[in-house]
Amino acid sequence: MRRSRILLNVLPIAILFMFMAFYGQAQHRLVLLHPTVSNIESIEWMVENRVIDVPGLEMIGVYSAHEVYDYAISEHYISEHQLKNYRLLKVEGEIRPGEIYHENSCTPAFRKLFEESDGILFFGGPDIPAAIYGEKQNFLTLVTDPNRHYFEVSFFFHLIGGSRNPSFKPFLADNPAFIVRAFCLGMQTMNVAAGGTLIQDIPTECYHKNTLEETSKLPANAQHRSSVALLYPLSDDLFGGIFHQIRMAKSGYLMEIAAMSKVYGPMVLSAHHQAAGRLGANLEVIATSMDGKIVEGLQHKVFRNVVGVQFHPEPAALYQKKARFTTVPGSVFSPNELLIQSNSLGFHQLFWKDFSEKVGKSLWER
């Protein structure tokens, strides 16, 4: 019965890739987890404006059939805007909590996606259920879509392996240079997949602040999302993030980018209240907050092209001169100008330039 269920789940995957091989002209293929309209818009703009510059790049937006988000909205967006290089792929298999760190009904789909792509992006989102990483759930942990987390943590585990099932052979053992980038929740997913844990609430656990008012008075470099925005719940246009500097480790991927940009404490965009706790297997810290309390970057020790950052380098607004954010009612600023004034725009551009070059030179033969 289980084998039949796996075959039924993988057949649509095989059919999709047969279709793309016959009709598509893609030279390179990128998998996007959680392909919301917002995420598609950002990647689309960066490709069109060559922030991401990879010849013949095709995007496959992948999601679990059991997620809460309505991806029909994304399908409509792709169709309405006639995005020829985008496809969405719904994976039907259902993953139960006890199956996350083992072969399961989604394993064939995960394997096929890995084999048919040059890189994978994991995006941000809401909190991971604490039970996934073996802890009790804090009152301040807000889980809105558990099935998304079961799916994405399991996918990441299949890619890199982890201490919760040491005998499992990770997919990247077959292609150690494969490229993975993970942002915010994506980095937390990376850590949990490898066997790590999370800090469930930064203000209360790391800074011992119990109110929004107290947190909003912390120095900017000690804040990781906007407390002010949360104090104005009826102003839904307020920017929920915050810009702060990060500190590079002496070595690692982010130090290499910093050295190229000659900016060793770049300003970055954050919007999170959780963070990596105990590190997962084979992960190393490559950046922290300026006070050292929060992990801002992780890199795999074996699979060096697997990198997670707690901040957000992927919103198109960071690179758009006309984009504006509202921080408090009546106060507007340009994120692009802020990055330019802090000499941090080059760091972000080089992040994507390096990513583009690695994807463009992918040695994975499909």
C-alpha positions in Angstrom: 0.0 0.0 0.0 2.7 2.5 0.9 4.6 1.7 -2.3 1.5 2.3 -4.3 1.0 5.7 -2.6 4.6 6.7 -3.4 4.1 5.8 -7.1 0.9 7.8 -7.3 2.6 10.8 -5.8 5.6 10.7 -8.0 3.8 10.2 -11.4 2.6 13.8 -11.7 6.2 14.9 -11.0 7.6 12.8 -13.8 4.9 13.9 -16.2 5.6 17.6 -15.4 9.4 17.2 -16.0 8.8 15.3 -19.2 6.6 18.2 -20.4 9.3 20.7 -19.5 12.0 18.7 -21.2 10.0 18.5 -24.4 8.7 22.1 -24.6 11.1 24.1 -22.4 14.3 25.8 -23.4 15.6 26.3 -19.9 19.3 26.1 -19.4 19.0 26.2 -15.7 16.2 25.5 -13.3 15.6 26.9 -9.8 13.1 25.5 -7.2 11.2 27.9 -5.1 9.5 26.7 -1.9 6.3 28.4 -0.8 5.8 30.2 -4.1 3.4 32.9 -3.0 2.6 35.9 -5.2 4.9 38.0 -3.1 7.8 35.6 -3.5 7.2 35.2 -7.2 7.0 38.9 -7.7 10.4 39.5 -6.0 12.2 36.8 -7.9 10.6 37.8 -11.2 11.7 41.5 -10.7 15.2 40.5 -9.7 15.5 38.3 -12.8 14.1 40.9 -15.1 16.5 43.6 -13.7 19.4 41.2 -13.6 20.0 41.2 -9.9 19.7 37.5 -10.4 21.5 37.0 -13.8 21.3 33.4 -15.0 20.8 32.6 -18.7 17.6 30.6 -19.6 16.5 30.4 -15.9 13.3 28.5 -15.3 11.5 28.6 -11.9 9.5 25.8 -10.4 7.3 26.8 -7.5 6.8 23.8 -5.2 4.4 23.4 -2.4 2.5 20.7 -0.4 -1.1 20.0 -1.3 -1.8 20.1 2.5 -0.7 23.7 3.1 -3.1 26.4 4.2 -2.0 29.0 1.6 -4.2 29.1 -1.5 -1.8 28.7 -4.4 -4.6 29.2 -6.9 -3.8 32.9 -6.3 -0.2 32.3 -7.5 -1.5 30.3 -10.5 -3.7 33.2 -11.5 -0.8 35.6 -11.1 1.5 33.6 -13.4 -1.3 33.2 -16.0 -2.4 36.8 -15.8 1.2 38.1 -16.2 2.1 35.5 -18.8 5.2 34.3 -17.0 6.5 31.7 -19.4 9.4 30.7 -17.3 7.4 29.9 -14.2 5.6 26.6 -13.3 3.9 25.6 -10.0 4.1 22.0 -8.8 1.7 20.7 -6.1 3.1 17.6 -4.2 0.3 15.4 -3.1 2.0 13.3 -0.4 1.1 13.9 3.2 3.9 13.9 5.8 3.1 13.1 9.4 5.4 14.4 12.2 7.0 11.0 12.8 7.9 10.7 9.1 9.8 14.0 8.7 13.3 12.6 9.2 12.7 9.4 7.2 11.8 8.4 3.7 8.1 9.2 3.3 5.4 9.7 0.6 7.2 12.8 -0.6 10.7 11.3 -0.9 10.4 10.5 -4.6 9.2 14.0 -5.4 12.0 15.5 -3.3 14.5 13.3 -5.2 13.1 14.2 -8.6 13.2 18.0 -7.8 16.8 17.7 -6.6 17.9 15.8 -9.7 16.0 18.2 -12.1 17.2 21.5 -10.7 20.4 23.5 -10.2 19.4 25.2 -6.9 16.7 25.6 -4.3 15.4 28.6 -2.4 13.6 28.4 1.0 11.7 31.5 2.0 10.4 33.1 5.1 7.2 32.5 7.0 5.5 31.7 10.4 6.8 29.7 13.3 7.7 26.0 13.2 5.9 23.7 15.7 8.3 23.2 18.6 7.6 19.4 18.7 9.4 19.0 15.4 12.7 19.9 17.2 11.8 18.1 20.4 10.7 20.9 22.7 7.6 22.1 24.3 5.8 25.1 22.6 6.2 28.6 24.1 3.0 30.7 24.4 4.6 33.2 22.0 5.2 30.6 19.3 2.5 31.0 16.7 2.0 28.1 14.3 -0.4 28.8 11.5 0.5 26.1 8.9 2.0 23.0 10.4 1.9 21.0 7.1 4.1 23.5 5.4 6.7 23.0 8.0 6.5 19.2 7.9 7.0 19.4 4.1 9.8 21.9 4.1 11.7 20.5 7.1 11.5 17.1 5.5 12.7 18.3 2.1 15.7 20.1 3.7 16.5 17.0 5.8 16.5 14.9 2.6 18.9 17.4 1.1 21.5 17.6 3.9 20.7 14.9 6.4 20.8 15.4 10.2 21.4 14.1 13.7 17.8 12.9 14.1 18.5 10.1 11.6 22.3 9.8 11.2 22.0 6.7 8.9 20.1 8.6 6.2 22.2 9.3 3.1 21.4 13.0 2.1 20.8 13.8 -1.5 23.7 16.2 -1.6 26.1 13.3 -1.0 25.5 12.7 -4.8 26.2 16.3 -5.7 28.0 18.2 -2.9 28.2 21.4 -4.9 24.4 21.7 -5.2 23.2 25.2 -4.3 20.7 26.0 -1.5 19.9 29.4 -0.1 17.5 29.8 2.8 16.1 33.1 4.2 14.7 33.8 7.7 12.3 30.9 8.4 14.3 29.1 5.7 17.4 29.2 7.8 15.5 28.1 10.9 14.2 25.2 8.8 17.8 24.4 7.8 18.8 24.2 11.4 15.9 22.1 12.5 16.3 19.8 9.6 19.9 19.2 10.6 18.9 18.3 14.2 19.0 21.8 15.8 16.6 23.7 17.9 15.1 27.3 17.9 15.0 30.2 20.4 11.2 30.6 20.5 11.1 34.3 21.3 14.1 36.6 21.0 12.8 39.6 23.1 11.9 37.5 26.2 14.6 34.9 26.0 17.6 36.9 24.8 16.9 40.4 25.9 14.5 39.8 28.9 12.0 42.3 27.6 8.3 41.4 28.1 6.5 44.3 26.4 6.5 45.9 22.9 7.3 49.2 24.5 10.4 47.9 26.2 11.6 46.1 23.0 11.0 49.2 20.9 13.5 51.1 23.1 16.3 48.7 22.5 19.2 49.8 20.2 18.3 49.1 16.5 21.1 46.4 16.3 19.3 44.5 19.1 15.9 44.6 17.4 14.9 41.9 14.9 11.4 43.0 13.9 9.3 46.2 14.3 7.7 46.4 17.7 6.3 49.8 16.7 4.3 48.2 13.9 2.7 45.8 16.4 1.6 48.7 18.5 -0.5 50.0 15.6 -2.6 46.9 14.7 -5.1 48.9 12.7 -2.4 50.4 10.4 -1.9 47.5 8.1 0.4 49.4 5.8 3.2 49.6 8.5 6.5 48.0 7.7 6.9 45.0 10.0 10.7 44.6 9.6 13.7 46.5 10.9 17.2 47.3 9.5 20.2 46.5 11.6 23.9 45.6 11.2 25.3 42.1 11.4 28.8 40.9 12.4 30.7 38.4 10.2 32.6 35.4 11.4 36.3 35.3 10.5 35.6 32.9 7.7 32.7 31.5 5.7 30.5 32.4 2.8 29.3 35.8 4.2 32.8 36.9 5.0 33.8 36.2 1.4 30.9 38.4 0.2 31.8 41.1 2.7 35.4 41.1 1.6 34.3 41.6 -2.0 32.0 44.5 -1.0 34.5 45.8 1.6 31.7 46.2 4.1 32.1 44.0 7.1 29.0 45.1 9.1 26.4 45.5 6.4 22.9 46.7 7.2 20.3 44.0 6.6 16.5 43.6 6.8 15.1 41.4 9.5 11.5 40.5 10.4 11.5 37.6 12.9 11.1 36.8 16.6 12.6 33.3 16.6 16.2 32.3 15.9 18.6 29.3 15.7 19.3 27.7 19.1 21.4 24.6 19.4 23.1 24.0 16.0 22.2 21.1 13.9 24.8 18.6 12.6 27.5 19.9 10.4 26.4 23.5 10.6 28.6 26.4 11.5 27.8 30.1 12.3 29.1 32.5 9.7 27.4 35.7 11.1 25.7 36.9 14.2 24.0 40.0 15.4 26.3 42.8 16.5 25.9 41.7 20.2 26.5 38.1 19.3 23.1 36.9 20.8 21.5 35.9 17.5 22.7 33.7 14.7 22.5 35.6 11.4 24.1 33.1 9.1 24.7 29.4 8.8 26.7 27.3 6.4 27.0 23.6 6.0 30.5 22.3 6.8 30.4 19.5 4.1 28.0 20.9 1.5 29.5 24.4 1.3 26.9 25.8 -1.1 24.2 25.3 1.5 23.8 28.7 3.2 21.1 30.1 5.4 20.7 33.7 6.5 18.3 35.0 9.2 17.8 38.3 7.3 16.0 39.0 4.0 18.2 39.7 0.9 15.3 38.7 -1.4 12.7 41.4 -1.4 12.8 43.4 -4.6 12.0 46.6 -2.7 15.6 46.6 -1.5 16.8 47.2 -5.0 14.0 49.5 -6.3 14.7 53.2 -6.1 11.0 54.1 -6.0 10.1 51.6 -3.2 9.0 53.1 0.1 8.3 51.6 3.6 6.1 53.2 6.3 7.7 52.6 9.7 5.2 54.6 11.9 2.1 56.5 10.8 3.2 59.4 8.8 6.9 58.4 8.4 8.1 57.0 5.1 11.6 56.0 4.0 13.4 54.4 1.0 15.0 51.0 1.8 17.2 51.3 -1.3 18.5 54.7 -0.1 19.2 53.3 3.4 21.3 50.5 1.9 23.2 53.0 -0.3 23.9 55.4 2.6 25.2 52.6 4.8 27.3 51.2 1.9 25.3 47.9 2.2 23.7 47.7 -1.2 26.9 46.3 -2.8 26.9 43.5 -0.2 23.3 42.5 -1.2 24.0 42.7 -4.9 27.2 40.6 -4.6 25.1 38.0 -2.7 23.0 37.5 -5.7 25.8 37.9 -8.2 27.7 35.1 -6.6 24.5 33.0 -6.4 23.9 33.7 -10.1 27.4 32.6 -11.1 27.2 29.4 -9.1 23.8 28.5 -10.6 25.1 29.4 -14.0 28.1 27.2 -13.6 26.2 24.3 -12.1 27.9 21.0 -12.8 24.8 18.9 -12.2 23.9 17.1 -15.4 20.2 16.4 -15.8 
